[in-house]
């Protein structure tokens, strides 16, 4: 995708997110990812890729986790119960994510993906933090 198309797509994505979230201004982080939160989860929406642009909706559910076989079993168990997003453990961080191909992005698909990722991250973050000696993003922000 050329720069002009990427710029157009980001503007389209922004407008869809404004409508989905019912806001006039979007929050962005330092990387340019759109930011939203609810409960204990920090969630982001990113446009990624060069030739095949996708939208990645992702959330940090818990951080500073101690890796163990029990933790991996819990991640796998959650993945067997989720239908549209998946949970990943990477370097002591549990992430929840869902991807949408650029061609499939509209208000409905973004609303579904944001709700799914947010719900799973919020529902599982406290569990992971409590059982596996980590913290949720909300706890981290309160501590700083």
C-alpha positions in Angstrom: 0.0 0.0 0.0 1.5 3.4 -1.0 1.8 6.3 1.4 -1.3 8.1 0.0 -3.5 5.0 0.5 -2.0 4.4 4.0 -2.8 8.1 4.9 -6.4 7.7 3.5 -6.9 4.4 5.4 -5.7 5.9 8.7 -8.1 8.8 8.3 -10.9 6.3 7.5 -9.9 4.2 10.6 -10.0 7.3 12.7 -13.4 8.3 11.6 -14.8 4.7 12.2 -13.3 4.7 15.7 -14.8 8.1 16.5 -18.2 6.8 15.6 -17.7 3.5 17.4 -16.6 5.2 20.6 -18.8 8.2 20.3 -16.0 10.7 20.8 -14.9 13.8 18.9 -11.2 13.4 19.7 -9.2 10.2 19.8 -6.3 9.5 22.2 -3.1 8.3 20.6 0.1 7.0 22.2 3.7 7.9 21.2 3.6 5.3 18.4 0.5 6.7 16.9 -1.7 3.8 18.1 -5.3 4.8 19.0 -5.8 4.2 22.8 -8.8 3.2 24.8 -9.4 1.6 28.1 -12.1 0.2 30.4 -11.7 -1.6 33.7 -8.1 -2.8 34.2 -7.1 -3.2 30.5 -5.1 -0.9 28.3 -6.2 -1.3 24.7 -4.9 -0.1 21.3 -5.8 0.0 17.7 -3.0 0.0 15.2 -2.8 0.1 11.4 0.1 -2.2 10.4 1.8 -3.5 7.4 3.1 -2.2 4.1 1.6 -4.2 1.2 -1.2 -5.9 3.1 -2.5 -3.5 5.6 -4.3 -4.9 8.7 -5.8 -3.4 11.8 -4.6 -4.9 15.0 -6.8 -4.4 18.1 -4.7 -5.4 21.1 -4.7 -5.1 24.8 -2.3 -5.6 27.7 -4.1 -7.7 30.2 -1.3 -8.2 32.8 2.5 -7.7 33.1 5.4 -8.8 35.2 4.1 -12.4 35.2 6.3 -15.3 36.2 6.4 -17.9 33.4 5.3 -21.4 34.3 3.6 -24.4 32.9 0.5 -23.5 34.8 0.5 -20.0 33.3 0.8 -21.4 29.8 -2.0 -23.9 30.5 -4.2 -21.0 31.6 -3.4 -19.0 28.4 -4.2 -22.1 26.3 -7.5 -22.7 28.2 -8.6 -19.1 27.6 -7.7 -19.5 23.9 -10.0 -22.6 23.6 -12.9 -20.5 24.9 -12.4 -17.3 22.9 -13.9 -17.1 19.4 -12.6 -14.0 17.7 -9.5 -12.9 19.6 -6.5 -14.8 21.0 -4.3 -14.5 24.1 -0.5 -14.5 23.9 2.1 -14.7 26.6 5.4 -12.9 25.7 8.2 -12.0 28.1 5.9 -11.9 31.1 3.2 -10.0 29.4 -0.3 -11.3 28.5 -1.7 -9.7 25.4 -5.1 -10.1 23.9 -5.4 -9.3 20.2 -7.6 -9.5 17.1 -6.8 -8.6 13.5 -9.0 -7.3 10.7 -7.9 -7.1 7.1 -8.1 -3.5 5.8 -10.8 -4.5 3.3 -13.0 -5.7 6.2 -12.8 -2.6 8.4 -16.0 -0.8 9.1 -17.8 0.5 12.2 -19.4 -2.9 12.9 -16.2 -5.0 12.7 -14.2 -2.4 14.7 -16.9 -2.3 17.4 -17.0 -6.1 17.7 -13.2 -6.4 17.8 -12.7 -3.6 20.3 -15.4 -5.1 22.6 -14.0 -8.6 22.3 -10.4 -7.7 23.0 -11.4 -5.3 25.9 -13.7 -7.8 27.5 -11.2 -10.7 27.4 -8.3 -8.5 28.6 -10.4 -7.0 31.4 -11.9 -10.3 32.5 -8.5 -12.1 32.5 -6.1 -9.4 33.6 -6.9 -9.5 37.3 -6.9 -13.3 37.3 -3.4 -13.5 35.7 -2.1 -10.7 38.0 -3.4 -12.3 41.2 -2.6 -16.0 40.5 0.8 -15.4 38.7 2.2 -12.6 40.8 1.9 -9.8 38.2 0.0 -6.6 37.9 -2.6 -5.1 35.6 -2.0 -2.0 33.5 -4.4 -0.1 35.8 -2.3 -1.1 38.9 0.9 0.0 37.1 -0.6 3.4 36.3 -1.8 3.9 39.8 1.7 3.1 41.2 3.5 5.7 39.0 
